[in-house]
């Protein structure tokens, strides 16, 4: 946080020089990364809780799952080996 506050002080001193955009970009990247980390942590916690308790969260049970077909495409599945 100290680093961000020093960036903001620097932003105030460089308003007209174009540095403000660079500082805003850095700040927005930091906020985006922080949000992504929070979402990742929530998902990891759900998976861990599910693994430990053996229960699947309700919202996961209600999810619509759409298969993603690779290689052969949707119409021609080809031979599928069950040993993999």
BELJOWO-V15739 format. One record per helix or strand of 2 or more residues. SS is the DSSP state (H for helix, E for strand). FROM is the first residue (numbers start at 1). TO is the last residue. Records with the same first field share a line. If there is no record, write none. Layout:
SS=FROM-TO / FROM-TO
This chain:
H=2-13 / 15-17 / 19-53 / 58-61
